[in-house]
Amino acid sequence: MSIFKYIELDVLSATPKYQQLAQSIMNAIADGSIRKDEILPSINELSYEFEISRDTAEKAYKHLKRMGVLGSVPGKGYFVKAGELQSTLKIFLLFNKLSTHKKLIYDAFVKTLGPTALIDFYIYNNDFNLFKKLISGIEKQYTHFVIITHFLEGGEGAPEIINALPKEKLILLDKLVPGVTGDFSAVYENFEEDIYQSLEKALDRLKHYETLKIIVPEYSYFPQEITKGFKRFCQQYAFNGKIVHHIQKELIAPKEVYICLMEDDLVTLVDKIIETRLEIGREVGVISYNETPLKRLILQGITTFSTDFSVMGEETAKLVLSGEKQQVAVPFHLRLRPSL
């Protein structure tokens, strides 16, 4: 069928296939390639042509039907119900990875935009070469480019690649990238000030300890501004401060507070503290980056520093919808619990 030529499924995209299928149909309707009342291929035909499951094909059609884009007649299949689509938003969304926290950003972003926005979602797994390939290979016309930049190595060339994008369409997410110039939007964390101010808010409890240790894996993408804010706080308030790269090798002693950036290190740390039989929250303190529901329960509650990831997604979507050019710092919260 001629309609097949308007449908694109990108194997590199992290967007679920049913959404890619739905977006392709919406694109074809928006540009007039598929017209009102036109009959669409059957679920079996879609499944065969694109080597996808019947469930995937049916889910795409049902998604479009809920939106009012398609209608259906028993025994005849699906047809185009809406000849025109209100939304002209087409977004290139690029994440470094899809963690629990990134999913909160994504879900809030998609929900706030509404169902008619077209989103091509990609993940580059902190790999600069894949990041470069995905951005350099952009051929489609997008209204917005929403990008998170975190690399394990090789990210020095990122500003040059990002600067090639039209700045009026660019929204940097999660952090500002030094070297990216022009009038662009951003929804970001202020890493240095966030940790410094959160430690200040926890000062009354921190005064019961002598040494603060922050666990930063040697091979990681965490911004240097985090350790910069940590060092500044330790210097300002006369704490012994230490950067720990390998928690497995670190000796645990009384009067110490550990700040964990990664979940795996948190598990290792708690195991090591339990082995020492030191009491968490009295003899040794624990603070974890990024709030999760489990941290409210583990060890009667673990103190956390955390960005409001849902707000990050919502604010980004609002910039897309409003067309405004802004750089918005996202709220950062300290949640004091018995681990400190």
Buried (B, 14 or more C-beta within 10 A) or exposed (E): EEBEEBBBBEEEBBBEBBBBBBBBBBBBBBEEBBEEEBEBBBBEBBBEBBEBEEEBBBBBBBBBBEBEBBEBEEEEBBBBBBEEBEBEBBBBBBBBBBEEBBEBBBEBBBEBBEBBBBBBBBBBEBBBEBBBEBBEEBEEEBBBBBBBBBBEEEBEBBBEBBBEBEBEBBBBBBBBBEEBEEEBBBBBBBBBBBBBBBBEEBEEBBEEBBBBBBBBBEEEBBBEBBBBBBBBBBEEBEBEBBEBEEBEEBEBEEEBBBBBBBBEBBEBBBEBBEEEEBEBBEBBBBBBBBBBEEBEEBBEBBBBBBBBBBBBBBBBBBBBBEEEBEBBBBEBEBBBBEBB
